[in-house]
Amino acid sequence: VDPSTLPWLDRPRADGVAEALERFARLGLWEPNPWAPGGGRPTELGREAGNLPLPPDLAGFCLRLRGTAALRDGAALAAALSASRPLFPGKASADRMERRDSISCGFGDLALLARCLDLSESEVRAAGVHLSTWRDARRLWEKLQDKLDIAPDGWPAQFQSETIATGLHELEPRALRRRRGAVGREEYALGDGPGLLPSRQSLSLQPPPELALAVSVHGGTDAKGRKQVWVESAQGLTAAQDMR
C-alpha cells in the first residue's frame, strides 16, 4: 500500500516515509520497486520482522543473529533498547557502578543492558535500575525468547561484542564516532560535526576509547547552561575494529 493514500490521523512527513523505506531496504527488510518511487514490498526477512514485538529494524537485527552465539544477548539488548525510557537513569554511586560492571561481566554497557533482564528485582534494584521500565523490558524479553526459540539455559560465557556491534552499526552507520579533544575533555564526533560527550555513567567509555558506537544518548544542559548531548550507552572500539 502506498502510505500517501492512507487516511492518517497524523500524516507522516513524505521525506520521513522515504527515509524509512531506504533504511529498511539497506537492512534487507524491503525490496524497492525501481519503476515506482516509494513502491515495493517487504522481503521474507521483513515479513518475519513484522511478526516480532519490536521496531522493524531491531527485529531484523535479532533475526540476522539466528544461528550465532550472539542471539540471546542480542535479543535481550533489543528488548532493553525498546524500553520507553533508560533502564539506568541519573547519576550512580561508585557502589552502583561496581554492581553494574559485575552484571556486565566486564563487557560494558551493551552487556549490562542485555544481562540485567535475567536477574531478580533485588539484584537490579541495587544497581540503580528503573524498576517499572525494567519490568516492561523483561516481559518483552520473555516474549522474544518464545518467538525466537531461545533456550532458557543460560548465557554464553562471552558477550559477543563484535558480532553485536557490527549488527548495530548496520542499523545506524552514523552511530560510529571517533574520539577527539584533549584529555579530560573528550567527545565523539563524525568528522568536524558536533560532538557527543562521554557520560560518566557509561561502563564502556571510562577511560574513553578511540571509537564509540553510540547506542543511546540523552540531551541536557551542562554546568554552564550550554546544551549538550551525552552518550548514555555505547560499545567502545579500537581503531583496528573500525567497521567502516
C-alpha positions as CSV (number, residue, x, y, z in Angstrom):
1,V,0.0,0.0,0.0
2,D,1.3,3.5,-0.8
3,P,1.5,5.3,2.6
4,S,0.4,8.5,1.0
5,T,-3.1,7.0,0.1
6,L,-3.9,6.1,3.7
7,P,-6.3,8.2,5.8
8,W,-3.8,9.1,8.5
9,L,-5.0,10.9,11.7
10,D,-1.5,12.4,11.8
11,R,0.1,12.2,8.4
12,P,3.8,11.4,8.4
13,R,6.2,13.6,6.5
14,A,6.9,12.4,3.0
15,D,10.7,12.6,3.5
16,G,10.3,10.6,6.7
17,V,8.5,7.8,4.9
18,A,11.1,7.8,2.1
19,E,13.9,7.7,4.7
20,A,12.3,4.7,6.5
21,L,11.9,2.8,3.2
22,E,15.6,3.4,2.3
23,R,16.6,2.3,5.8
24,F,14.5,-0.9,5.6
25,A,15.9,-1.6,2.1
26,R,19.5,-1.2,3.4
27,L,18.7,-3.6,6.2
28,G,17.3,-6.2,3.8
29,L,13.7,-5.8,5.1
30,W,12.3,-4.0,2.0
31,E,12.6,-4.7,-1.8
32,P,12.0,-1.4,-3.6
33,N,10.3,-1.2,-7.0
34,P,12.7,0.6,-9.3
35,W,9.8,1.6,-11.6
36,A,7.6,3.1,-8.9
37,P,9.3,5.6,-6.5
38,G,8.2,4.7,-3.0
39,G,6.7,1.4,-4.1
40,G,8.0,-2.1,-3.3
41,R,7.3,-5.0,-0.9
42,P,8.6,-6.5,2.2
43,T,11.3,-9.2,1.8
44,E,10.9,-12.5,3.6
45,L,13.1,-11.2,6.4
46,G,10.9,-8.1,6.5
47,R,7.7,-10.2,6.9
48,E,9.4,-12.1,9.7
49,A,10.4,-8.9,11.4
50,G,6.8,-7.7,11.3
51,N,5.8,-10.7,13.4
52,L,8.2,-9.8,16.3
53,P,7.1,-7.3,19.1
54,L,9.9,-4.9,18.2
55,P,10.6,-1.9,15.9
56,P,11.3,-3.4,12.5
57,D,15.0,-2.5,12.4
58,L,15.6,-4.1,15.8
59,A,13.6,-7.1,14.8
60,G,15.8,-7.5,11.7
61,F,18.8,-7.1,13.9
62,C,17.7,-10.1,16.0
63,L,16.7,-12.3,13.1
64,R,20.1,-11.8,11.5
65,L,21.7,-13.2,14.7
66,R,19.9,-16.5,14.4
67,G,22.3,-19.4,14.4
68,T,25.0,-17.4,16.2
69,A,26.2,-17.4,19.8
70,A,25.1,-13.7,19.9
71,L,21.3,-14.3,19.5
72,R,20.5,-14.5,23.2
73,D,22.4,-11.3,24.2
74,G,21.3,-9.5,21.0
75,A,17.6,-10.2,21.6
76,A,17.8,-9.2,25.3
77,L,19.6,-6.0,24.2
78,A,16.9,-5.3,21.6
79,A,14.2,-5.6,24.4
80,A,16.2,-3.2,26.6
81,L,16.6,-0.7,23.8
82,S,12.9,-0.8,23.1
83,A,12.1,0.4,26.6
84,S,10.2,3.7,26.9
85,R,13.0,5.3,29.0
86,P,16.5,4.5,30.1
87,L,16.9,1.4,32.3
88,F,19.7,3.1,34.3
89,P,18.7,6.8,34.6
90,G,20.6,9.5,36.5
91,K,23.9,9.6,38.3
92,A,25.1,6.4,40.1
93,S,27.3,6.0,43.1
94,A,30.6,4.2,42.9
95,D,28.9,1.1,44.5
96,R,26.2,1.0,41.9
97,M,28.7,1.4,39.1
98,E,30.6,-1.5,40.5
99,R,27.4,-3.6,40.6
100,R,26.7,-2.7,37.0
101,D,30.2,-3.7,35.9
102,S,29.7,-7.1,37.7
103,I,26.4,-7.6,35.9
104,S,28.0,-6.9,32.6
105,C,30.9,-9.4,33.4
106,G,33.3,-6.6,32.4
107,F,31.9,-6.3,28.8
108,G,30.4,-2.8,29.2
109,D,27.2,-1.0,28.6
110,L,25.6,-3.3,26.0
111,A,26.2,-6.4,28.1
112,L,24.7,-4.6,31.1
113,L,21.5,-3.8,29.3
114,A,21.1,-7.3,28.0
115,R,22.0,-9.3,31.1
116,C,20.2,-7.2,33.6
117,L,17.0,-8.7,32.2
118,D,17.8,-12.1,33.5
119,L,18.3,-11.0,37.2
120,S,15.9,-10.7,40.1
121,E,14.4,-7.4,41.1
122,S,16.6,-7.1,44.2
123,E,19.7,-7.5,42.1
124,V,18.8,-4.9,39.6
125,R,17.5,-2.5,42.3
126,A,20.9,-2.5,43.9
127,A,22.4,-1.4,40.6
128,G,20.0,1.5,40.3
129,V,17.7,0.3,37.6
130,H,14.3,2.0,36.9
131,L,12.1,-0.9,38.0
132,S,8.9,-0.3,36.1
133,T,10.9,0.1,32.9
134,W,12.9,-3.0,33.7
135,R,9.7,-5.0,34.2
136,D,8.4,-3.9,30.8
137,A,11.6,-4.8,29.1
138,R,11.8,-8.1,30.9
139,R,8.2,-9.0,29.7
140,L,9.2,-8.2,26.2
141,W,12.4,-10.3,26.5
142,E,10.3,-13.3,27.6
143,K,8.1,-12.9,24.5
144,L,11.2,-12.8,22.3
145,Q,12.6,-15.9,23.9
146,D,9.4,-17.7,22.8
147,K,9.2,-16.1,19.3
148,L,12.9,-16.8,18.5
149,D,13.1,-20.2,20.2
150,I,15.8,-19.1,22.5
151,A,16.7,-21.9,25.0
152,P,16.3,-20.9,28.7
153,D,19.5,-22.5,29.7
154,G,21.8,-19.5,30.4
155,W,24.0,-17.0,28.7
156,P,27.2,-17.6,26.7
157,A,30.3,-17.2,28.8
158,Q,31.5,-14.4,26.4
159,F,29.4,-11.5,25.4
160,Q,29.7,-11.4,21.6
161,S,30.7,-7.7,21.5
162,E,32.0,-7.7,17.9
163,T,29.1,-9.5,16.3
164,I,26.5,-7.4,18.2
165,A,28.4,-4.1,17.5
166,T,28.5,-5.0,13.8
167,G,24.8,-5.6,13.7
168,L,24.0,-2.3,15.4
169,H,26.3,-0.5,13.1
170,E,24.3,-1.8,10.2
171,L,21.2,-0.3,11.7
172,E,22.8,3.1,12.1
173,P,26.2,3.7,10.5
174,R,26.3,7.3,11.8
175,A,26.4,5.9,15.4
176,L,30.1,5.1,15.0
177,R,32.1,8.1,16.1
178,R,35.8,8.9,16.7
179,R,37.2,10.4,19.8
180,R,38.6,14.0,19.6
181,G,39.6,16.7,22.1
182,A,42.1,17.0,24.9
183,V,42.4,14.5,27.8
184,G,39.5,15.1,30.2
185,R,37.6,17.0,27.5
186,E,37.0,14.2,25.1
187,E,34.0,14.0,22.8
188,Y,32.9,11.7,19.9
189,A,32.1,13.1,16.5
190,L,31.7,12.4,12.8
191,G,34.4,14.4,11.1
192,D,34.1,18.0,12.0
193,G,30.5,17.7,13.1
194,P,29.1,18.3,16.6
195,G,30.4,16.1,19.3
196,L,28.8,13.8,21.8
197,L,30.2,13.8,25.3
198,P,31.0,10.6,27.1
199,S,28.8,10.1,30.2
200,R,30.5,9.2,33.5
201,Q,27.7,6.6,33.9
202,S,28.9,4.6,30.8
203,L,30.9,1.5,31.6
204,S,32.3,1.4,28.0
205,L,33.6,5.0,27.9
206,Q,35.8,5.0,31.0
207,P,38.5,5.6,30.0
208,P,37.4,7.0,26.6
209,P,38.3,4.5,23.8
210,E,39.4,5.6,20.3
211,L,36.0,4.8,18.8
212,A,32.5,4.6,20.2
213,L,29.3,3.1,18.8
214,A,26.7,5.3,20.4
215,V,23.6,3.1,21.1
216,S,21.6,5.6,23.3
217,V,22.1,9.2,24.1
218,H,20.5,11.9,26.2
219,G,20.4,15.7,26.0
220,G,20.5,18.4,28.6
221,T,22.5,21.4,29.8
222,D,25.9,21.4,31.4
223,A,27.0,23.4,34.4
224,K,27.4,26.5,32.3
225,G,23.9,26.2,30.9
226,R,25.1,25.0,27.4
227,K,23.0,22.5,25.5
228,Q,24.9,19.2,25.3
229,V,24.3,15.6,24.3
230,W,25.9,12.7,26.3
231,V,26.4,9.1,25.2
232,E,24.4,7.0,27.6
233,S,25.3,3.5,26.4
234,A,27.9,2.6,23.9
235,Q,30.3,0.0,22.6
236,G,33.9,1.1,22.9
237,L,36.2,0.1,20.0
238,T,39.8,0.4,18.9
239,A,40.9,1.8,15.5
240,A,41.7,-1.8,14.4
241,Q,38.0,-2.7,14.9
242,D,36.7,0.3,12.8
243,M,33.7,-1.3,11.0
244,R,33.7,1.3,8.2
